[in-house]
Amino acid sequence: MKVLNLQCQHQHQFEGWFGSEDDYQSQRERQLVECPVCGDTNIHKRLRRKD
């Protein structure tokens, strides 16, 4: 399971859970990944912070 930090073009940040990197890319290409706040499907991965 991959947990990704995601962000839409409106700067809303959220977490997404995917079976693999390929699963994330496939869903993103088919516009199945969307922002839970505004419904935007223009989603990008954010860099993970190291604490």
Summary of the structure (lengths in Angstrom):
residues: 51
radius of gyration: 10.5
end to end distance: 21.3
largest distance: 33.3
contacts: 111
relative contact order: 0.32
helix: 18%
strand: 31%
